[in-house]
């Protein structure tokens, strides 16, 4: 059984001889109070751990039960209040529940009764704490404070994002891959009146039509092979929140029509269902395609284009905001947990001069690799990919001809091995394989340090 913090406000013999000893024996932190006034006075300067559960006798001296329950609901809004009564009536139970009690038990209590309710309450408390933790982690991941810039071109985009956040208008975010479209979408959500509700994302290019439709709109049991149970979709899960549609330009014509219905009518039907459902969702879409060209070519619906394009944000590529690169570098280095990292001026200059075809995402990946190579905590030019040192434009170059998977693996291992200056342990860390596996791969592909 999980352990929790439990208050017992009961002056009877059973509380002192059974309930408190039983709870303590089960490993819970237990505090016993003999009257209502003691419990009501606790919040004033009280520093004990927040209680998960409070047992309250309904015949306590010092205050009417209704008043005590209302006070406790205010003082401990997350605690479960359980009233224990030796003289229970339906009327008393109803009044207790109306005043804030979650449970109403009849004395004498048995160990099975106590064990069941404590287990249920602590499991619910655990799930609530876990949910809060996940929400905090998600909000931290999409924290608008992670948008780092000082360039005028990005400042204009950021200001417009904050401005459109106050409305419910659909927003289309344009830009190359890696420019931060999802982060801008999250900025719109967490700056909007919808911030207390969910921000969900889906990549429209990563799923087949059938799976994407199910993910968006949900499905009923038996809708298709493998649908062993009904499942809600992201449109329903994002009710009163925001749904970010990445690579919206890759939607099929059929899904475009269904998305249009949600945008226009705020209604949809799960896969395999004839029941119309309603959802209040704010949509932010992103693409690196030219949707005007897609509309002209007949691949994207014009009416959907105008629905999702109420406001447009175009993110500049990193090569057009080079003054932001030093700020981004410092930010990503600070995010390397457990290490104090710095970068020499020559290496920073090379990063500023590089073209960054993969934009901010590529910069982050380069710095993560360089951090692995910087044993002394100082990133030098020698820790950067050769493509950056040589003034190239890609960190991993693919040949024009088609290659087998084995040939691609050999090429990638060769490039990483060369970038680490033939350091086997660092190469293995970057490739996320063991040193033994790396040695076997090097021998298999006849890769070695060149002779001088």
N, C-alpha and C positions, 0 to 999 in steps of 0.2 A: 504493500500500500504506500502511496505517496505521503510525504510528511507535509503538514501545513501548520498555520498559526490559528488557534481556536480560542475564543473567549467563552466562558461559561458564566452566566449571570443567574445564579440559583443558590438559595440558602438552605435547601432541603438536604436531608441526610443522604438521599440517593445520589445527588450530585457529588457530594464529598466522598462517599464510600464506593461508588461505582463509576459514574461518568468521567470524572476527572482522572482517577487512577487508570481507567481503561484507555483513555486518550493518550495519557503520558506513556503507558506501556507500549502503545503503538508507535511511539516516536514523535508525536506531535508536540509543538510548543503550546502549552495550555496556561491560561490565566483565569483564576476564579474570582468572581466578584459577588458579594453578598446582597447588594441592594442596587436599585436602579440609579440612584444618585451617583454612585461610584462610576458606573458605566457612562452616564451622561457627561460627567466631568472629565473623562479621559482625553477627548480631543484637545483640551486646553493645554498646550505644551506637551502633549503626549508624543513620545519618540519611539514607542515599541513598533515592531514590524507590523505592517498592515494585516489585519485578520482576514482569513479566508472564510471563516464561519463563526457565527455567534449563536450559542444556545441560550434561550431566554425563558425563564419560568414565568407563567402568566399570572402568578400571584405575588410578584415582587412588591415589597413595601417601598414607598417613596415616590411613586408616580404611576398614573394610569398606563396600562399596556399600550394603548393607542398612541399616547404622547411619546412614550419611550421608543416605539418602533419608528415613528416619524423622525425623531431626533437621530436615531441610528442610521436611517436611510440617508440622511443629509451628511452625517459625519463619516460614514463608511459606505459610499455608494456601490463599491465593488464586492462587499461582503454579503454572504448568504445568511439571512436571518431565519432561525428555526425556533418556533415557539413550542414549549413543552408544557403540557397541562395534565393535571390529575383530575380536573373536573371539566372535561371538554363538552361543549355543545356545538351544534352546527352554527348557531348564531355567532358564538365567540370565535369560531374558526374563520367564518366569513369576514368578520370585523378585523381580525388579525391580518388576514391576507390583504384586505383593502388598505390597511395602514402600512403595509410594506413587507410582511412576512412572506417567505418563500415556501416554508413547510410548516406543518402543524402536527406534532407527535403526541401520543397519549402515553402517560405514565401507567405502570412502570416500564422503563425502557429496557430493551434487551440488547445484547451485544450485536446480534444480527441487524437490528434496526439502526443502531449507531454506525456500524461498519458500512452498511449500504449507503446511508446518506452522506457520510464523510467521504467515501470513495467517489460518489457521484459529484459532490461539490468540488473536490480537489481536481478531478479530471476536467470539469468545466473550467475551473480557474486556470489550469495548465494550458488548455486550448486557447483561452482568451489571451493569456500572456504571450503564447507563441504567436498568435495572430497579430497582436500589437507589435511584437518584435519584427515579424515579417513585414508589416506595414512600414515600420520605421526604417528597416533596411532598404525597402523598395523606394521610399521617399528619399533616403540618403543617396541611393544610386542615381536618382533623377533630380537631385538637388540643383535648383537653378544656380546656386553658388559655384557649381562645377563648370559653368560657362565662363571661360577665361578669355578676355580680350581687352584691347585698348585701341584697336583700329577703328577708324570712322565707318568703314563699310560694314563691319559686323555690329557696331553700335547701332546703326540704323535698323538692322534686322532685329536685334534684340529689343529695341524700343517699340517696334511695331508689334512684336510678339506679345509684349506685356500689355500693349494697348488693346489688341484684339481679344485678349484673355477675358476681359470683362463681359464680352458678349457670348452668345451661343452660336455664332457664325462658324460654319465649316471653314477649315483652313487647309490650303494646299502648300506643302513645303517642297521646294525644288532645290536641287543641288547634286553635286557629284557624290559618289559613294565615299563614306568616311568623313563627311563635313559636319556631322552632328545633327542630322534631321530628327532623330528620336529624342535627343536631349532638348532641342527647341520645342518639340511637341510636348514634352513633359513640363517644360517651363510654362507653356500656355495653360496646361491643366492645373499645375500647382499655384498659378497666379490667378486662377479663376474662382468663381463662387462654387465650382464643383470640386474643389480641392480635397474635401473631406470624403469624397467617394473615390471609386477605383479608377486607376489609369492602366489600361490594358493595351497590349500591342500584339500585332500579328503580321507576319511577312507573307504577303499575298503571292510571292513568287516561289515560296519554298514548299508549297503543298499542292497536291492534285486537286482538281475541281471538286471531286466528291468530298474529300477530306476537308478542304477549305470551307465548303458550304456547311458542313457539319460543325466545324469549329466556330464559324460565325453565328449560325442560327440555331445550333443544337439539333438533336434528332430524337425521335421516339423509338421505343423498343421495337425491333424487327424491321426498321426502316431500310436496312441493308444488311448484307452478310457481316456478322460480327457485332451488330448492334444489339447486344444482349440486355441492355438497359437503356432507359431514356437518359438523355444528358442535355443540360442547358448549354447554350452557346455564349460566345463573348459579348454579343449584343445584349443579351439578358444580364450577364454578369456585370456589364459596364453601365447598367441602368443608373441614371443621374450622375454618371461620371463621364469619362472620355475614352474613346477607342481610337488608337493610332493604327492606321492601315499603311504599312510600309510597302513600297513597290505596287501601288494601286494600279499602275499602268499595265500590270500583268494579269488583271482580272479578265476572265472569259466573258463573252457577251451575255451569257445566261446569268452569271453572278452580278454583272453590272446592272442588269434589270432588277434583280432582287435588292441590291444595295440602294438603288434609286428609290425603291418603294419605301425603304426604311427612312431615307432622308426626306422624302416628300410627305409620307403619311404617318411616319413613326410606327409602322407596323410590319410584321414579318410572320412567316410560318416555319416552324422547325421542319427538318427533312422528314418526310413520311407522315406529316400531320396535315389535317385540314383546318386546324384551329388557329385563328389569327391571334397573335400576341402583340402587345404594345411595349415600346421601350423609349425612354427619354435619354438619348445618347448624343453626346457631342463628338463629331468626327473630325479628326485631323489626319490628312492623307499625305503621303510623300512618294516621290518618284524621281528617278534620274533620267526618265524619258521626256521627250518633248510631247506633251499631251495634245498640243495644237496640231502637230503633225500626225499623231495617232488618230485624232478626230477626222482630219482631212483624208486619211487613208482608210477610214471606216472601221478602224480597230477599236475605237473608244467612243462611247455614246456622247453625243454633244450635250444632251440634257443632263447627264451625270457630270460631265465636265463642269458645267456652270453651277451645279449644285455643290460640288466639293470645292469649287474655286471662288467662293465668296470673298475670301481674303487670300492673298498669295505672299509667301515669304521665299525669297531666293537666297540661299546661303552661298557666300563667296567661297571659292576653294582656298586652301591654305596658302598657295603661292601668291594669292592676291592680298594676303594679310600677314606678310612676313614679320611685321612688327609685333605680332602676337606670339610668334614662335618662342622667344626667350621666356615669356610668361608661362606658356604651356609646358615648356621643358621643366621649369622650376616646379610647376604644379604636379606633373607626373613623377618627378623625382621624390617629392614629399610623400607621394602615395605609396612608395616602396616601403612596406612595413618592416620595422626593426632595423633599418639601415639609415645612416646619415650619408647622403650622396651629394656630390657636387660635379660640375662639369668644367673642363678647362676652356679657355676662351677660343682656342683654335677649333676645338670640336663644336662649340656652339656656333661659330661662324659658318662651319660647313653645313650644319643643320639649317641655318637661316638661308643659305644659298641654294639648297636642294629644292627641286621642283615639287616634290610630294604628290605624286599621282594618286596615292592612297589617302591623302589628306591627314586629318588629325588622328584617325585610327592607325595609319601607318607610322606616324610619329610616336605614338604610344607604344607600338610593338617594337620599334627600333630602340627606344629607351629601356624597355624591359629587358631586351637582349643585352644591351650595353651594360646594364646594371649587373647582370650575371658575370660579365667579363671583368668588371672593375673591382678587383680584389681589395684594393686599398680605399675604395669609396670615391675615387676620382675618375670620372668618365673622360677618356682621351680620344683623340681622333682614331687611334689604332683599334678602339673598341667598336667603331661604327662599321656598318656594312661597306664592302668595297665599292658598291654602286654609288654610295654617297661620297666616299673619298675620291672616287674617280670621276665624279660629276655625272653619273648615270641617272636614269630616271626610274629604275625599278630595283627592288631589293632581291627579287627572285626572277630571273629571266628565263622564259620558256622559248625553246627553239620553234621555228616556224613549222617544221614537219611534225606529223603525229608521232607520238611515242607510247610505248607500253608503260604499264604501271611500274614495272621493275626499273625501266630506264628513267622514269621520272624520279623514282626514289633515289636512284644512284646520283642523278644530277643534283637533287636537293641536298643530299648528304655531302656531296663534294663542295657545294657552295657554302654550307654552314661550317664545314671543317676548315675551309679556307678563311672564312670570316673570323673564326676564333683563333686564327694563326696556328692552326693544327694542334689545338689544345683538346685532348680527348675528353677529359672530364667535363669541360665547359660545353663541348659539342653534344655530349650525351644529355646534359641538363636542358639544353635548348630543344633537342629533339624529343625530350621526355622519354628516353629509353635508358636501360642500364649500360654501364661501361662494357660489360660482357657482350651485350647485344651489339653495341657499336663496333667492338673489335671484330665480331663475326661479320657484320655488314661491310666493314672496311676490307676485310680479307675476301669476302664474296665478290665485291665489285673492284677489287684491286686498286683501292684508293689509298694513297700514301702521301707523306710529306715530300715535296719535290726536292731532288738533290741540288745542292748549290754548286 
